[in-house]
Amino acid sequence: MTGFDPLAILRTLNEHEVRYVAIGGLAATLYGSPLTTGDLDICPAADSGNLERLAAALQALDAAIYTDRDPNGVPFVPDADFLGNAEVWNLVTRAGRLDVNFTPAGTGGYPDLVRDAVRFELDELEIPCASLRDVIRSKEAAGRERDRRALPTLRRLLAALEEQERSE
């Protein structure tokens, strides 16, 4: 697999009309976080039609299952039924790492996150992104060390965003 190109992954998801919300580190970056990430995290809608579109997008991306022992990925053929059998898929694609999480920590999944999602335009690509408040909520609930380290920065960004909104 090649280097990390999140726009290529997002473009493929959009071309296949996958309903998703970007979450995690990339979402935080879109809000101005200086912290870097080496993967793209998404929360897709879990209905059968969307799972079929997601499976097609993953096939187009040459997705494989990521493991620590095989970072190039274990080949699999994604189909809608198979994808619906797990809450989280850690994948590697021709455009880099992609984690698919149907119910991120502290959330009710896609229906919960899409409610307050913000749409960013990047390189002529519309990216639905979890609200910064929801990114923080999920990182707090996950409780991983890397998430705890990111939280002070994300809270400062949220405070600045809220201050800006109050002054407009």
PASEBA-1860 file (N, C-alpha, C; in nm, 3 decimals):
! residues 168
1> MTGFDPLA> 0.084/-0.118/0.000/0.000/0.000/0.000/0.089/0.125/0.000 ~ 0.033/0.236/-0.043/0.110/0.359/-0.058/0.088/0.451/0.061 ~ 0.133/0.576/0.048/0.120/0.674/0.154/-0.024/0.712/0.182 ~ -0.042/0.791/0.286/-0.174/0.832/0.332/-0.227/0.948/0.247 ~ -0.340/0.925/0.183/-0.406/1.025/0.101/-0.556/1.026/0.137 ~ -0.591/1.095/0.246/-0.730/1.091/0.291/-0.828/1.145/0.188 ~ -0.785/1.242/0.107/-0.877/1.296/0.006/-0.915/1.190/-0.097 ~ -0.822/1.102/-0.131/-0.854/0.994/-0.225/-0.959/0.900/-0.166
9> ILRTLNEH> -0.946/0.871/-0.038/-1.045/0.784/0.028/-1.180/0.854/0.032 ~ -1.181/0.979/0.076/-1.307/1.055/0.085/-1.372/1.072/-0.052 ~ -1.291/1.098/-0.152/-1.345/1.113/-0.288/-1.412/0.983/-0.333 ~ -1.350/0.870/-0.304/-1.408/0.740/-0.341/-1.538/0.716/-0.266 ~ -1.540/0.747/-0.137/-1.665/0.732/-0.060/-1.775/0.819/-0.120 ~ -1.742/0.943/-0.153/-1.842/1.034/-0.210/-1.888/0.988/-0.348 ~ -1.794/0.940/-0.429/-1.831/0.891/-0.563/-1.929/0.773/-0.555 ~ -1.917/0.694/-0.449/-2.005/0.579/-0.430/-2.130/0.616/-0.348
17> EVRYVAIG> -2.144/0.745/-0.317/-2.259/0.797/-0.243/-2.278/0.731/-0.107 ~ -2.166/0.702/-0.042/-2.170/0.646/0.093/-2.209/0.758/0.190 ~ -2.305/0.731/0.277/-2.341/0.826/0.383/-2.252/0.795/0.502 ~ -2.171/0.894/0.542/-2.075/0.877/0.650/-2.051/1.012/0.715 ~ -1.987/1.007/0.830/-1.939/1.126/0.898/-1.793/1.101/0.932 ~ -1.706/1.195/0.896/-1.565/1.185/0.936/-1.557/1.210/1.086 ~ -1.477/1.129/1.153/-1.460/1.140/1.298/-1.311/1.135/1.328 ~ -1.274/1.142/1.453/-1.135/1.121/1.493/-1.041/1.234/1.456
25> GLAATLYG> -0.915/1.195/1.435/-0.808/1.292/1.414/-0.825/1.381/1.292 ~ -0.872/1.324/1.181/-0.890/1.407/1.063/-0.999/1.512/1.087 ~ -1.106/1.471/1.154/-1.211/1.568/1.187/-1.153/1.681/1.272 ~ -1.073/1.644/1.371/-1.011/1.745/1.457/-0.922/1.839/1.375 ~ -0.851/1.783/1.278/-0.765/1.864/1.192/-0.847/1.965/1.113 ~ -0.964/1.924/1.065/-1.048/2.016/0.988/-1.095/2.134/1.074 ~ -1.103/2.114/1.204/-1.140/2.223/1.295/-1.019/2.306/1.337 ~ -0.900/2.270/1.290/-0.782/2.350/1.319/-0.683/2.288/1.413
33> SPLTTGDL> -0.703/2.164/1.452/-0.608/2.099/1.542/-0.474/2.081/1.472 ~ -0.364/2.114/1.541/-0.232/2.094/1.482/-0.184/1.950/1.494 ~ -0.257/1.868/1.566/-0.217/1.729/1.586/-0.236/1.652/1.456 ~ -0.141/1.567/1.424/-0.147/1.493/1.298/-0.204/1.353/1.319 ~ -0.255/1.297/1.212/-0.309/1.163/1.216/-0.259/1.087/1.093 ~ -0.250/0.958/1.107/-0.203/0.877/0.996/-0.312/0.789/0.937 ~ -0.436/0.816/0.979/-0.546/0.738/0.925/-0.671/0.824/0.918 ~ -0.771/0.771/0.850/-0.901/0.835/0.838/-1.000/0.749/0.913
41> DICPAADS> -1.078/0.811/1.001/-1.183/0.741/1.074/-1.317/0.793/1.024 ~ -1.407/0.699/0.994/-1.542/0.737/0.953/-1.644/0.656/1.032 ~ -1.763/0.713/1.042/-1.879/0.646/1.098/-1.985/0.645/0.989 ~ -2.009/0.529/0.927/-2.109/0.524/0.820/-2.248/0.489/0.872 ~ -2.349/0.522/0.793/-2.484/0.474/0.820/-2.483/0.323/0.801 ~ -2.561/0.251/0.882/-2.555/0.105/0.883/-2.669/0.037/0.808 ~ -2.750/0.114/0.733/-2.859/0.050/0.659/-2.801/-0.031/0.542 ~ -2.878/-0.127/0.493/-2.826/-0.220/0.393/-2.782/-0.152/0.264
49> GNLERLAA> -2.857/-0.053/0.217/-2.818/0.017/0.095/-2.685/0.087/0.111 ~ -2.664/0.152/0.225/-2.538/0.222/0.247/-2.423/0.122/0.264 ~ -2.451/0.008/0.329/-2.346/-0.093/0.341/-2.304/-0.146/0.204 ~ -2.398/-0.156/0.113/-2.364/-0.200/-0.023/-2.276/-0.097/-0.093 ~ -2.310/0.031/-0.077/-2.228/0.136/-0.138/-2.090/0.142/-0.072 ~ -2.085/0.123/0.060/-1.957/0.120/0.130/-1.872/0.004/0.081 ~ -1.933/-0.113/0.065/-1.859/-0.230/0.015/-1.800/-0.202/-0.123 ~ -1.878/-0.139/-0.210/-1.828/-0.106/-0.344/-1.712/-0.008/-0.335
57> ALQALDAA> -1.723/0.092/-0.248/-1.614/0.189/-0.231/-1.488/0.120/-0.179 ~ -1.504/0.030/-0.083/-1.389/-0.041/-0.027/-1.323/-0.129/-0.134 ~ -1.403/-0.191/-0.219/-1.347/-0.270/-0.328/-1.268/-0.179/-0.423 ~ -1.323/-0.062/-0.453/-1.253/0.032/-0.542/-1.122/0.081/-0.480 ~ -1.115/0.084/-0.348/-0.994/0.127/-0.278/-0.897/0.013/-0.251 ~ -0.932/-0.108/-0.297/-0.849/-0.227/-0.271/-0.827/-0.247/-0.122 ~ -0.933/-0.232/-0.043/-0.922/-0.242/0.102/-0.885/-0.384/0.146 ~ -0.803/-0.389/0.250/-0.765/-0.514/0.315/-0.773/-0.490/0.465
65> IYTDRDPN> -0.785/-0.596/0.541/-0.795/-0.585/0.687/-0.656/-0.561/0.744 ~ -0.642/-0.453/0.819/-0.515/-0.416/0.880/-0.495/-0.495/1.009 ~ -0.375/-0.549/1.028/-0.336/-0.609/1.155/-0.194/-0.565/1.185 ~ -0.157/-0.566/1.312/-0.020/-0.530/1.349/0.081/-0.625/1.285 ~ 0.043/-0.752/1.272/0.134/-0.851/1.214/0.144/-0.840/1.062 ~ 0.040/-0.783/1.001/0.041/-0.769/0.855/-0.010/-0.630/0.818 ~ 0.075/-0.527/0.835/0.031/-0.389/0.809/-0.008/-0.363/0.663 ~ 0.031/-0.452/0.571/-0.012/-0.438/0.432/-0.153/-0.491/0.412
73> GVPFVPDA> -0.205/-0.559/0.512/-0.343/-0.602/0.509/-0.364/-0.746/0.470 ~ -0.469/-0.802/0.528/-0.514/-0.936/0.495/-0.627/-0.920/0.394 ~ -0.612/-0.977/0.276/-0.715/-0.959/0.173/-0.852/-1.009/0.219 ~ -0.955/-0.940/0.179/-1.092/-0.983/0.200/-1.178/-0.920/0.093 ~ -1.294/-0.978/0.072/-1.387/-0.923/-0.025/-1.502/-0.863/0.055 ~ -1.503/-0.730/0.065/-1.609/-0.668/0.145/-1.744/-0.680/0.076 ~ -1.842/-0.725/0.151/-1.980/-0.718/0.103/-2.064/-0.666/0.218 ~ -2.184/-0.623/0.187/-2.269/-0.554/0.284/-2.294/-0.640/0.407
81> DFLGNAEV> -2.327/-0.768/0.389/-2.355/-0.855/0.503/-2.232/-0.871/0.591 ~ -2.117/-0.891/0.528/-1.993/-0.910/0.603/-1.958/-0.784/0.682 ~ -1.970/-0.668/0.619/-1.938/-0.542/0.687/-2.028/-0.519/0.808 ~ -2.154/-0.560/0.798/-2.248/-0.540/0.907/-2.227/-0.632/1.026 ~ -2.131/-0.725/1.016/-2.107/-0.821/1.124/-2.007/-0.774/1.228 ~ -1.954/-0.654/1.214/-1.857/-0.603/1.312/-1.885/-0.456/1.338 ~ -1.849/-0.410/1.455/-1.867/-0.269/1.490/-1.755/-0.182/1.434 ~ -1.635/-0.240/1.422/-1.517/-0.164/1.379/-1.440/-0.246/1.276
89> WNLVTRAG> -1.399/-0.179/1.170/-1.312/-0.239/1.070/-1.187/-0.153/1.060 ~ -1.071/-0.212/1.089/-0.943/-0.145/1.070/-0.888/-0.193/0.937 ~ -0.880/-0.100/0.842/-0.846/-0.136/0.706/-0.723/-0.060/0.658 ~ -0.663/-0.113/0.554/-0.559/-0.042/0.481/-0.604/-0.045/0.335 ~ -0.587/0.067/0.267/-0.631/0.081/0.128/-0.514/0.129/0.044 ~ -0.536/0.138/-0.085/-0.430/0.190/-0.174/-0.399/0.336/-0.141 ~ -0.488/0.402/-0.064/-0.468/0.543/-0.025/-0.437/0.557/0.124 ~ -0.406/0.448/0.192/-0.370/0.455/0.333/-0.473/0.393/0.425
97> RLDVNFTP> -0.453/0.416/0.554/-0.535/0.355/0.658/-0.674/0.417/0.664 ~ -0.775/0.330/0.685/-0.913/0.370/0.701/-0.975/0.286/0.811 ~ -1.026/0.351/0.914/-1.098/0.282/1.020/-1.245/0.315/1.007 ~ -1.327/0.212/1.000/-1.472/0.224/0.986/-1.531/0.182/1.120 ~ -1.598/0.276/1.186/-1.653/0.252/1.319/-1.801/0.285/1.317 ~ -1.885/0.183/1.335/-2.030/0.204/1.327/-2.087/0.271/1.452 ~ -2.021/0.253/1.566/-2.068/0.316/1.690/-1.948/0.365/1.770 ~ -1.893/0.481/1.733/-1.777/0.532/1.807/-1.810/0.549/1.955
105> AGTGGYPD> -1.709/0.535/2.039/-1.725/0.546/2.183/-1.803/0.672/2.219 ~ -1.898/0.659/2.310/-1.972/0.773/2.360/-2.078/0.827/2.266 ~ -2.105/0.757/2.155/-2.204/0.806/2.058/-2.307/0.699/2.027 ~ -2.411/0.739/1.962/-2.513/0.647/1.913/-2.493/0.615/1.766 ~ -2.371/0.635/1.714/-2.342/0.604/1.575/-2.387/0.714/1.480 ~ -2.402/0.676/1.354/-2.431/0.772/1.248/-2.552/0.861/1.276 ~ -2.668/0.806/1.318/-2.784/0.895/1.340/-2.755/1.004/1.445 ~ -2.676/0.970/1.544/-2.639/1.064/1.649/-2.542/1.170/1.594
113> LVRDAVRF> -2.440/1.125/1.522/-2.334/1.216/1.477/-2.376/1.304/1.359 ~ -2.461/1.254/1.272/-2.500/1.332/1.154/-2.588/1.451/1.193 ~ -2.655/1.440/1.305/-2.747/1.546/1.350/-2.678/1.682/1.361 ~ -2.555/1.685/1.414/-2.483/1.811/1.431/-2.360/1.821/1.339 ~ -2.354/1.734/1.240/-2.237/1.732/1.151/-2.221/1.866/1.079 ~ -2.096/1.896/1.050/-2.059/2.017/0.977/-1.999/1.973/0.845 ~ -2.035/2.043/0.739/-1.981/2.009/0.607/-1.865/2.102/0.575 ~ -1.751/2.041/0.548/-1.631/2.115/0.509/-1.609/2.095/0.360
121> ELDELEIP> -1.560/2.198/0.293/-1.522/2.184/0.153/-1.370/2.187/0.147 ~ -1.315/2.083/0.088/-1.171/2.070/0.080/-1.137/2.014/-0.058 ~ -1.061/2.089/-0.134/-1.022/2.045/-0.267/-1.145/2.007/-0.351 ~ -1.246/2.094/-0.347/-1.372/2.075/-0.420/-1.446/1.948/-0.378 ~ -1.422/1.904/-0.257/-1.483/1.782/-0.205/-1.558/1.818/-0.078 ~ -1.685/1.782/-0.071/-1.764/1.809/0.049/-1.747/1.694/0.147 ~ -1.704/1.728/0.269/-1.675/1.627/0.370/-1.767/1.648/0.490 ~ -1.859/1.554/0.515/-1.942/1.562/0.636/-1.857/1.522/0.756
129> CASLRDVI> -1.853/1.607/0.855/-1.763/1.590/0.968/-1.840/1.601/1.099 ~ -1.811/1.512/1.193/-1.874/1.521/1.324/-1.844/1.658/1.383 ~ -1.939/1.710/1.460/-1.915/1.838/1.526/-1.795/1.825/1.620 ~ -1.729/1.935/1.645/-1.614/1.932/1.736/-1.657/1.884/1.874 ~ -1.773/1.925/1.917/-1.824/1.879/2.046/-1.839/1.726/2.046 ~ -1.887/1.668/1.934/-1.901/1.522/1.926/-1.767/1.451/1.917 ~ -1.670/1.512/1.850/-1.534/1.454/1.846/-1.479/1.447/1.987 ~ -1.496/1.555/2.063/-1.448/1.559/2.201/-1.521/1.454/2.285
137> RSKEAAGR> -1.652/1.447/2.271/-1.733/1.350/2.347/-1.683/1.208/2.322 ~ -1.656/1.176/2.198/-1.610/1.042/2.164/-1.470/1.014/2.219 ~ -1.381/1.111/2.208/-1.246/1.092/2.260/-1.247/1.079/2.412 ~ -1.333/1.154/2.479/-1.345/1.140/2.625/-1.392/1.000/2.662 ~ -1.491/0.950/2.590/-1.547/0.818/2.619/-1.448/0.706/2.585 ~ -1.369/0.723/2.481/-1.273/0.619/2.442/-1.165/0.602/2.550 ~ -1.120/0.714/2.607/-1.026/0.709/2.718/-0.887/0.658/2.684 ~ -0.853/0.648/2.558/-0.718/0.604/2.522/-0.618/0.716/2.552
145> ERDRRALP> -0.495/0.678/2.578/-0.392/0.776/2.613/-0.378/0.882/2.505 ~ -0.373/0.843/2.378/-0.357/0.942/2.270/-0.477/1.036/2.265 ~ -0.596/0.987/2.299/-0.714/1.074/2.302/-0.706/1.171/2.419 ~ -0.662/1.123/2.534/-0.648/1.212/2.651/-0.547/1.323/2.623 ~ -0.440/1.290/2.550/-0.340/1.393/2.515/-0.398/1.497/2.420 ~ -0.490/1.456/2.332/-0.548/1.548/2.233/-0.656/1.638/2.294 ~ -0.719/1.595/2.402/-0.835/1.667/2.455/-0.809/1.812/2.493 ~ -0.699/1.848/2.560/-0.680/1.991/2.592/-0.679/2.080/2.468
153> TLRRLLAA> -0.613/2.035/2.362/-0.609/2.112/2.237/-0.750/2.124/2.179 ~ -0.824/2.014/2.176/-0.959/2.016/2.119/-1.053/2.103/2.201 ~ -1.038/2.101/2.332/-1.123/2.187/2.416/-1.092/2.335/2.393 ~ -0.965/2.368/2.374/-0.929/2.509/2.343/-0.989/2.550/2.209 ~ -0.982/2.462/2.110/-1.042/2.491/1.979/-1.192/2.513/1.991 ~ -1.258/2.429/2.071/-1.403/2.442/2.090/-1.435/2.575/2.158 ~ -1.360/2.611/2.260/-1.384/2.738/2.329/-1.366/2.856/2.233 ~ -1.264/2.850/2.150/-1.241/2.958/2.053/-1.353/2.962/1.949
161> LEEQERSE> -1.398/2.847/1.905/-1.508/2.840/1.808/-1.637/2.897/1.867 ~ -1.665/2.859/1.992/-1.785/2.911/2.058/-1.777/3.061/2.080 ~ -1.659/3.111/2.115/-1.639/3.256/2.134/-1.661/3.329/2.002 ~ -1.608/3.273/1.894/-1.626/3.334/1.762/-1.775/3.337/1.725 ~ -1.846/3.230/1.750/-1.989/3.224/1.719/-2.069/3.327/1.800 ~ -2.030/3.348/1.926/-2.100/3.446/2.011/-2.076/3.589/1.963 ~ -1.959/3.615/1.906/-1.927/3.750/1.865/-1.978/3.784/1.723 ~ -2.030/3.685/1.654/-2.081/3.712/1.517/-2.223/3.763/1.519
END
